[in-house]
Amino acid sequence: MRFSKIYVEITNKCNLNCSFCSNDNRILEEMSTCSFEIVLKKIKKYTKSIYLHVKGEPLLHSKLDEILNLCFLNNMKVKITTNGTLLANKYAILLKYDNIKQINISLHSENKMPDYFEKVFKVSEILSKKIPIVYRIWLLDNYHLDKLSTIIVEKIISYYHLNDDFKTQVLNLKNIKIKDNLYLDKDNEFIWPDEEKETTKNIGTCLGTRSHIAILVNGDVVPCCLDSKAHLKLGNIFKDDLETILNTKLFKELNMGFRNNKLIAPLCKNCNYRSQKFRR
């Protein structure tokens, strides 16, 4: 079995505390380079693409250069999602590696950094000469911008000298080109799933276990990038081979359920991300 991507949480630490991000009360830590190398060796025959996040801010990792170098040495394509606050300090490291295929910047993050947008836009101009950059914002629904997303779009229009038609494009298109190698993407805001909520939803599907799995900072393997609390722990990458994990009863039940439009686990039954029009 192969996956189009595997999420690897190199750290669950973050320098922000955004209201839309779930609170999982886990021990804050970062994956050591030795542990990360073990992960790469165990997943390399299952994917050629790695996303360096589940929760946390990947650019906070104290050994980011070494992490990216290990990905390069293992011929692993990399995508990064960041809140953008550390780009000015880390962009030189990011430019070193040809295997970084995309950087997503969540402009909707809640921060009080002075001149945040101008700093992010300036660094993104440099990065986009080599790496595709995708700005991301939340929508209230498919057709309405909330207060913050409206401010963000207006900041983009002003900085890049775009006309007012750009706002119309944001509402009507999924992915909008700002300039070469620089895009704006939108997604409907979702609620992180919680298996403790009561639900009667039994029908539905997901790309978890099918196109991707996720590995948390402590090595726990979960079926998707939204199971940050490891409710559906399939195994631990530091204790088991991935083949063993993919042959567990739980993995097979989840995978078969999704293929047959059936939700097996309480967490999946409570996940409203499945019903969102756009994928992460």
N, C-alpha and C positions, 0 to 999 in steps of 0.2 A: 504494500500500500504506500502511495506517495501523497504528499500534501502540497498544495500550491504555496503554502507558507506555514511557518510555526512561530508563534509568539513566544519570546523569551524575555522574562522580566528580569533585567540585569540589576534593577534596584526598585524597591517600593517606596523609597524616600521621595518627597517632593518639597519644593521650596514655596509652594502655594497651598492654599486650603480652600479650593473652590466648592461652592455649595452644591453643584450638580455631581460632584464626584462622591462615590460611596465611602463610608467609613467602616473599614473592616477590622480595626483594632489589632492588626498584626504587628509583630516585632519589626521595627524599621531596620533594614539591612541592605547590603549590596552583595551581589554574587562575586566571589573572588575570581581572578583570572584563571586559576587552576580549575575551579568548579565549572567555569564557563567553557573551558577547553574540553572538559569531560562531556558537557552537554553537546557541543559541536560534534564530537566524535560519535556520539550515540544517535544523532539526528541526521547526519549528513547524507545517508543513503535514502532518507525519507523525504527530503526537500532540498531545494537549492536557494530558498528565500527565507530570510529570518526578519521578524519585526521585533525591534528591541524595546518592547513595552507590553505591559498589561495594565498595571497601575504604576505610579511613580514618574519621575522626570529622568529619562535616560542620560541627559547631559550632566546630571549631578554625579554620575559615577566617577570615582576618584581615579580610575584606570581606564578611562574612555578610549584613549589612544591604543592601549594594549588590547582592549576588547575588539575594537574595529580592525586591528592588525590581525588578530586571530581569525576573524571572519574572512579577511582577505586571503590569508594563508590557506584557509579551508574552502576557497572558491565559493563563498556564501554571499549571495546578494543581500543587501541590507536596506531596510526602510526604517525610518525613525519618526516618531511622533513626539513633539515637544511643545511646551507652552511658550517657547521663544525667548524667555527672560535671560537665558545664558548663552544665546547664540553669539553675541559680541565677544564673549570670552573663549568660545570653543570652535568658531567657524574655521580657523586655520587647521585644526585637527581634522575636521570634516572634509576639507578640500584635499587632503592627502590621499584619500581612498577612492579609486575608480569604481569600487563595487557598491558604493552607496547610490541607490537607484532613485530614492525619493525622500524628501523631508517634508513631513506634514507639520504645520504650525497652527496650533489651536489658539486663534486670536480671541476666542470667547473666554479665555481663562481670566479669573478675577485677580487682579493685582493692582498695586499702587505705585508701580515703577514709573518714575518721571519719563515722559517722552517715549513710552513703551512702543507705540505704533511706529513712530519715526525711526527708532533704533532697529526694530525688527525689519521694517521695510528696507532700510539702508543695507543691513547685512544680507538680507535676502537677495538684493540686487547683485551682490558679489557672489553668493552661493549659486544663484540661478545661471550663472555663466557656465557652470559645470554640472549642477545637480538640479533636477526638476523640483520646484518648490510649490507646495499646495497649501494655501491658507484655508483654514476651516472655521465655519461659524455654525451656530445653532439657529434653527427656526422654530417658531411656535407651532407651525404646521407647514404644509407645503406652500402656502401662499402669503404668509405674514411674517414680517421681521419684528422681533421684539425691540425694546429700547436700545440694548447694547449692540445687537446685530445691525441696527440702523446706523448707529454711531460708527461702527467698524466699516460698513460699506461706504459711508460718507468720507471717512479717513482715507480709504483706498482711492476713491474718486479724486479727492484733492491731491494726494501724493503723486498719483500716476497720471494726473491731468486727463481723466476720462470724462466723457459726457454723461448726462443724466440718464441716458438709455441703459447705462450699465446696471442701474438699480432694477430696471425692468427685466434685464437678462438674469439677474440674481434670482428673481421670483419665478422665472419661467424655465430656466435651464439648470441642469444638475452641476455640471462642471463648466466654469467660465474662464476663458483665457484672458489674462490681463495683459501679458506680453510674452515673448518667447521664453519658454521654460518656467513660467510663473502663472499660477492658476488660483481661482477661488472655488472652493467646494462647500456645499451646504448639506446639512443633515438635520432631520427632526430631532429635537431633544427627547431623550428616552430616560426611563427610570431604571437604575441598576436592579437586576432581579434579586429577589429574596425568597427563599423557599418556605419561609415561615408564614407568608401570607396565604390566605385561603383562596382557592380558585377552583373553577370547574372546567377550565380549558384543557381539553385532551387531544385536540386536533391541531396539527401544525407541523412545520418542518424547520430545519436550521442547517447551516453549513458547518456547524461544529461537528467534529469527528469525520467530516466529509472532505472539506477543503482545508481545514486547519485544526490544530490543537494548541494548547498554551502550556507553558512551563513557568511556574511561579519562582520567585527568588530563592525559596528554600528547596526547590527541586520537585515540588508536587506537580504532577501532570493532570491537567483538567481539560474537558472537552472543548472549551471555547474561551475567548478573551474576556468574557464578562463574569466568569466564575472566580473572582479574586479571593473569595473566602474558602475556596476548595471544597465546596459542598459536594461536588461530584468528583472527588479525588479518585483518579484511576490508578495511581501508583506514584513512585518517586524515582526520578531519572537517575539519582545518585545511588539508588539501591537496586534498580531493575533495568534491564535492557528495554528499549522502546518496543521491540517485538513482543516481549512478555506483556507489557502494558496494553498494547493494542489487541491482545488476545484475551483480555479479562472479560468476564461476563458482563460487567457494567458497560464497557466500551461497545461491545457487540449489541447489547440491548438498545443503547442510545442510538447508535448508528443505524440499526435496522428500523427503529422507530421513526427516525427522521426520513429515511428513504420511503417509508410507508405512510407518511403524513400523520404520525402518532407521537404525542408527547409522553414520554415515559416518566421523567423525573419531575418532582415538585418544583425545582428551580426553573426548569424549562417551561412549565405550565404558568409560571409567574413572570416570565420574561416578555416585556412589551416591545423589546427591540425587534423581535421576529416580525412584528406587524408593521414596522416602519417601512416606508417606501424606499429609503435609501440605505445602502449598506456601509458599514464602517470600513 
